[in-house]
Amino acid sequence: MNPGYAPKRIAILKPSALGDIVHALPVLSALRDRWPQAHIAWVVNRGFAGLLDGHPDLNEIIPFDRAAFRGGPLAGVRYAVGFLQSVRAKRFDLVVDLQGLARTGLMAALAGAAVRVGFAQAREGSRWAYTHRVEVPDAETIHAVDRYRRVVQFLGADVAPQRWIVPVNAGEVEAVQALLAPYPRPWVAVAAGAKWRTKRWPPEHFAEVLNRMKAKRGGTAVLVGAAEDEAISNAIAERFTGATLDLTGRTSLPRLAAVLKTCDVMLANDTGPLHLAAALGTPCVAPYTCTRIAKHGPYGNFATAAATLVPCAGSYLRQCPNGWKCFTELTPDRLFPALETALRRFQV
């Protein structure tokens, strides 16, 4: 990229999912450092817009409503046409597609920007929408955060870990502190759900780890997650003998960020809340079964993540053909030392 290139209006395309958006946050701050006077917008699924609200490096949030497509093909087409027209009317100079799928490739192509940057390995044909394609030959071995770093380096920017900003509402933090105050510390946030069944370490394992913590330190399990995770959280609460605060399905994204910022440790599967906690600086403990720590571990917390040792570890399969051996092999015995390590940073 020409060092003298100076776009006035920039659009970041990263609609989903929660963990992926968190991983991309340093890109926003790097672009702001590179072009401090530019107008920077972020196209994001409406359900995740609250995560970006109030970010000091962002000028505009452009919510994309995927729910509009549930009204049938005609309604979906009408919404898509109107959305793309509204994005084009914003006259962006530079579009950075970090999602690399058909829908974001279409957004990039029709946004009207002269410069469109994305990954050379982008899927579903989206790579053909870009004027500049960033090669990442080691994409299968480096972390997602570092893969995004290659894009901003291509643009002449730098990604510094200290510029990993997550907006946290002070009023939400105050409310969470008041909510947690009656409960014994340490406060351990627990997110045992995950969209992929192969990521879901058994709830009885989570409960066993928490019971060992309770026997040594006491503490409270603060259960979080989406509404569909309620059954998993209930299974943990039934087995955990200590204090429990169940917030599963009861938090907005700003409230979830405040909970994870306030808690002393995060114990979770490889899912969005884990990566949000890591970005907030909360010590993280995580079991890894079908995904790999090197690629998708809690950034900055690799030492307190434990991976299964079965031959099919890190396969990224959403269905298990091998009898869930990883859940048997990765026992609470192997993860509890990681929780002890994380709790050493905790002081009442």
Secondary structure, DSSP 8 states (H G I E B T S, - for coil): --TT---SEEEEE----HHHHHHHHHHHHHHHHH-TTSEEEEEEEGGGHHHHTT-TT-SEEEEE-GGGGGG-HHHHHHHHHHHHHHHHTT--SEEEESS-SHHHHHHHHHS--SEEEEETT-STTGGGG-SEEE--TTTTTS-HHHHHHHHHHHTT----GGG------HHHHHHHHHHHTTS-SSEEEEE---SSGGG---HHHHHHHHHHHHHHH--EEEE---GGGHHHHHHHHHH--SEEEE-TT---HHHHHHHHHHSSEEEE-SSHHHHHHHHTT--EEEEESSS-HHHHS-TT-GGGEEE--STTTT---SS-SSTTHHHHHS-HHHHHHHHHHHHTT---
